[in-house]
Amino acid sequence: MNKHYHTVVIGGGCLGAACAFSVQRRLGNKRGKVAIIEKKVLGAGLSSRHSAIVRSANASPMAARMAKIATQYWKNLKPLWGVNIPYEQPGAIWIADNTTGSDSESWATLEQMLQQEGIDFAMLAHRDVMDLSRQALKTVPDEMYYYEPDVLQLDSPQILNAMQTAAKKNRIDVLEHCDVIDFEFTGQGISALHTSQGKFFAEHVINAAGAWSGELFAGIGLSIPVALEPVYAANFLVSVDDIPKGMPIIADYVNQAYFRRWRGSILHMHQPRSRNVKDIARAFSRTAMNPEGANVIYDALSFNVTHQQLDNYLGKVMNRFPKIGKPVYAGGYYSFFDITPDLKFILGADTQFTNLYYCLGAGQALKYAPIFGEIIADLITEGGVILNSIDIDEFSIARFSNNDISRYWQANALKQSSL
Ligand SMILES: Cc1cc2nc3c(=O)[nH]c(=O)nc-3n(C[C@H](O)[C@H](O)[C@H](O)COP(=O)(O)OP(=O)(O)OC[C@H]3O[C@@H](n4cnc5c(N)ncnc54)[C@H](O)[C@@H]3O)c2cc1C
C-alpha cells in the first residue's frame, strides 16, 4: 500500500491523537489528510496507564501557563476535538516537608510564580486541610500544605473512548498494528515512512512515539533523549466513608505518593517521578541496557506486583489515611514515566529535518494533550506558534544539541525544582 498524507503522526497515544485532531481541523476536508500510524492500538502505550489528573502547578512558568490553558480546553474539548469528556473538579492538596527552611522557601517561590500566572495555588492551614479532606487525612506539624482548587480529574477509559470517537469524527486515517520502521529523505526533509504495512508519503511528520522515540530515530542519526522510569500504580478498595466524595487529589511529597479517589470506593495511588538528577541519570543508564527497549511497557510482567512493593504502598496509605486501617488490594500494574534529562517536554520543530516535529511528554503530559495539539498545528499550518503568550523555545530538542547527555547533566546539575 502506498499513500500520500499531508501529515503523518507516529504514535497513537493522547499526544499523537491530539496533534492529529488539531492539524486535521485546521486543514478541513480539502487541504489534505492526516494519518496516525500506531504499532499497537490507539491509546495502548502510556496513555492508558496514567492517573488522568489535570493540574497547572509546575516549576516552569511557561509549562504552568500552558497547563492553565489546557485545563480550559479539557473542560470544553468539543471545539478542538469534536467531542467532550466528562470531568470532576476535586482540586488538589500538595503536601511538602517543612523541616528545612530551603524547602519552604522554594514552595513559597512556586506559590508566588503560579499566582503571577493567574493560577489559584495558595498555602493552606492544617485545619483547612482537615476540612477539605473531611478529616480523612493525617496532618503533621512539620508539614506544609498548598491547595490548587482548579485541578481536574478525568477518567482514562473515557479519554480513550473520546480519542476513538474524535478520530472518526475528524476523519483521521488510523492505521493500527502498523509499525514505523524507517524513513526516506529528500533534501532536508523526510519524504516517506517505511512501515509494516508499506510505504507512506508525508509532507509533515510528527514524532509522538513517546518512549520509543530514541530507538526509532537513532537509525537516522537523531538523538532523542527519552528514558523509562518504572512506577507502580495500585488500587485499594476502601470504604466510601473513609475516603469521602469530593476529597481533593493528594500530592504527598513527604510520603512520595499521589492519592486519588476513583470510581467511588477505590483509592488509586502511585509514586511521583523522581526529581533527583542522579536517579534520572540512572534511569537513562538502565534504558540503554534494557533489551526490550520501550516494549517493556507491553510486557505482561508489568501486571505483576511483588509483596515488597505492595507493603511499601500499604505503609504509605496507612500513614496518610489512618482511619482506613489496612486497605484491600484491588489490583495494580507497572507503568513507566517517559522522562527526559530535565523532565521537560520535547516540543516543536526538529533542527535538521525541516518537516519533522516533536510532541513528547516527559512523564507528565496527558494534561497538555489539547494544547500541544494546537501548538503543533500552529507550527505546521501557520509556520509558528500563534497561540497568545506561548513560547516553546524552552522545550526545543535543540537544548540537547551537543549530543552528550552527561555533559548536559553536569551543566544543569541540580537545578532541581519542587514540582
Ligand atoms: C503512573 C503514571 C501516572 C500518570 N499520571 C498522569 C496524570 O495524572 N496526568 C498527566 O498529565 N500525565 C500523567 N502521566 C503521564 C502520561 O501518562 C504520559 O505523559 C502520556 O500518556 C504520554 O502520552 P504519549 O502520547 O506521548 O505516549 P504513549 O501513550 O506512550 O504513545 C506513544 C505511542 O507510540 C506508539 N509507537 C511507538 N513506536 C512506534 C512505531 N515505531 N510505529 C508506530 N507506533 C509507535 C506506541 O505503541 C504508543 O501507543 C502519568 C504517567 C504514569 C506512568
The ligand as an SDF file (V2000), in Angstrom:
LIG
                    3D

 53 58  0  0  0  0  0  0  0  0999 V2000
    1.6210    6.1070   36.7520 C   0  0  0  0  0  0  0  0  0  0  0  0
    1.5080    7.3080   35.8550 C   0  0  0  0  0  0  0  0  0  0  0  0
    0.5590    8.2780   36.1310 C   0  0  0  0  0  0  0  0  0  0  0  0
    0.4540    9.4040   35.3190 C   0  0  0  0  0  0  0  0  0  0  0  0
   -0.4870   10.3110   35.6140 N   0  0  0  0  0  0  0  0  0  0  0  0
   -0.6050   11.4110   34.8450 C   0  0  0  0  0  0  0  0  0  0  0  0
   -1.5770   12.3790   35.1670 C   0  0  0  0  0  0  0  0  0  0  0  0
   -2.3350   12.2240   36.1200 O   0  0  0  0  0  0  0  0  0  0  0  0
   -1.6540   13.4910   34.3760 N   0  0  0  0  0  0  0  0  0  0  0  0
   -0.8220   13.6780   33.3050 C   0  0  0  0  0  0  0  0  0  0  0  0
   -0.9120   14.7100   32.6600 O   0  0  0  0  0  0  0  0  0  0  0  0
    0.1080   12.7480   32.9590 N   0  0  0  0  0  0  0  0  0  0  0  0
    0.2290   11.6260   33.7060 C   0  0  0  0  0  0  0  0  0  0  0  0
    1.1670   10.6850   33.3750 N   0  0  0  0  0  0  0  0  0  0  0  0
    1.9780   10.8750   32.1680 C   0  0  0  0  0  0  0  0  0  0  0  0
    1.2130   10.4140   30.9070 C   0  0  0  0  0  0  0  0  0  0  0  0
    0.7690    9.0870   31.0620 O   0  0  0  0  0  0  0  0  0  0  0  0
    2.1040   10.4750   29.6770 C   0  0  0  0  0  0  0  0  0  0  0  0
    2.8490   11.6860   29.6660 O   0  0  0  0  0  0  0  0  0  0  0  0
    1.2840   10.4150   28.4030 C   0  0  0  0  0  0  0  0  0  0  0  0
    0.4080    9.3110   28.4250 O   0  0  0  0  0  0  0  0  0  0  0  0
    2.2120   10.2810   27.2070 C   0  0  0  0  0  0  0  0  0  0  0  0
    1.4240   10.1530   26.0630 O   0  0  0  0  0  0  0  0  0  0  0  0
    2.1020    9.9160   24.6590 P   0  0  0  0  0  0  0  0  0  0  0  0
    1.0130   10.0150   23.6630 O   0  0  0  0  0  0  0  0  0  0  0  0
    3.2800   10.7840   24.4980 O   0  0  0  0  0  0  0  0  0  0  0  0
    2.7300    8.4400   24.7610 O   0  0  0  0  0  0  0  0  0  0  0  0
    2.1170    6.9900   24.5550 P   0  0  0  0  0  0  0  0  0  0  0  0
    0.7260    6.9080   25.0580 O   0  0  0  0  0  0  0  0  0  0  0  0
    3.0880    6.0290   25.1220 O   0  0  0  0  0  0  0  0  0  0  0  0
    2.0410    6.8760   22.9780 O   0  0  0  0  0  0  0  0  0  0  0  0
    3.1260    6.5460   22.1560 C   0  0  0  0  0  0  0  0  0  0  0  0
    2.5730    5.5750   21.1190 C   0  0  0  0  0  0  0  0  0  0  0  0
    3.5160    5.4050   20.0750 O   0  0  0  0  0  0  0  0  0  0  0  0
    3.3860    4.1000   19.5900 C   0  0  0  0  0  0  0  0  0  0  0  0
    4.6110    3.7810   18.8410 N   0  0  0  0  0  0  0  0  0  0  0  0
    5.8540    3.7120   19.3400 C   0  0  0  0  0  0  0  0  0  0  0  0
    6.7400    3.4110   18.3670 N   0  0  0  0  0  0  0  0  0  0  0  0
    6.0390    3.2930   17.2320 C   0  0  0  0  0  0  0  0  0  0  0  0
    6.3900    2.9830   15.8890 C   0  0  0  0  0  0  0  0  0  0  0  0
    7.6600    2.7240   15.5280 N   0  0  0  0  0  0  0  0  0  0  0  0
    5.4120    2.9300   14.9580 N   0  0  0  0  0  0  0  0  0  0  0  0
    4.1140    3.1870   15.3010 C   0  0  0  0  0  0  0  0  0  0  0  0
    3.7360    3.4750   16.5700 N   0  0  0  0  0  0  0  0  0  0  0  0
    4.6900    3.5350   17.5140 C   0  0  0  0  0  0  0  0  0  0  0  0
    3.2160    3.2780   20.8640 C   0  0  0  0  0  0  0  0  0  0  0  0
    2.6640    1.9990   20.6150 O   0  0  0  0  0  0  0  0  0  0  0  0
    2.3150    4.1870   21.7090 C   0  0  0  0  0  0  0  0  0  0  0  0
    0.9530    3.8630   21.5680 O   0  0  0  0  0  0  0  0  0  0  0  0
    1.3130    9.5620   34.1880 C   0  0  0  0  0  0  0  0  0  0  0  0
    2.2700    8.5900   33.9070 C   0  0  0  0  0  0  0  0  0  0  0  0
    2.3690    7.4730   34.7220 C   0  0  0  0  0  0  0  0  0  0  0  0
    3.3990    6.4630   34.4150 C   0  0  0  0  0  0  0  0  0  0  0  0
  1  2  1  0
  2  3  1  0
  2 52  2  0
  3  4  2  0
  4  5  1  0
  4 50  1  0
  5  6  2  0
  6  7  1  0
  6 13  1  0
  7  8  2  0
  7  9  1  0
  9 10  1  0
 10 11  2  0
 10 12  1  0
 12 13  2  0
 13 14  1  0
 14 15  1  0
 14 50  1  0
 15 16  1  0
 16 17  1  0
 16 18  1  0
 18 19  1  0
 18 20  1  0
 20 21  1  0
 20 22  1  0
 22 23  1  0
 23 24  1  0
 24 25  2  0
 24 26  1  0
 24 27  1  0
 27 28  1  0
 28 29  2  0
 28 30  1  0
 28 31  1  0
 31 32  1  0
 32 33  1  0
 33 34  1  0
 33 48  1  0
 34 35  1  0
 35 36  1  0
 35 46  1  0
 36 37  1  0
 36 45  1  0
 37 38  2  0
 38 39  1  0
 39 40  1  0
 39 45  2  0
 40 41  1  0
 40 42  2  0
 42 43  1  0
 43 44  2  0
 44 45  1  0
 46 47  1  0
 46 48  1  0
 48 49  1  0
 50 51  2  0
 51 52  1  0
 52 53  1  0
M  END
$$$$
